[in-house]
Amino acid sequence: MSNFSVGFRSTGTFTILDLNGELDAHTASELEAAIQKCKDDKSFQIIVNGNQLQYISSAGLGVFMAYIEDVRENGGDIKIAALQPKVFNVFDLLGFPMLFDIVDNEQEAMSRFENGSTKN
């Protein structure tokens, strides 16, 4: 079984989801539950920190696609920060940089929220 976890942090304005391990078909439900919790808590400014994410499959990417429209309809966005190069390559290969703000670090993600930057 894959090793994966999602940690929650809050700055008051932003919810930061720290992804750790391998996000695949067996673990995608954990990310799904985390984003659903953000929605339930009406926290729509979500930063996903992928610094400790080692691997992502199409099932993991599908979770982002399943929630982005709903989050944006509620005035928020999902910013993706600090991806490892091999994980970024998967996002890039599938065109995610055209749909999502993918930035180098959390601070840049926060700045993009503050400046009203979204990809639609």
Order of alpha helices (4+ residues) and beta strands (2+ residues): beta-beta-alpha-beta-alpha-beta-alpha-alpha-beta-alpha
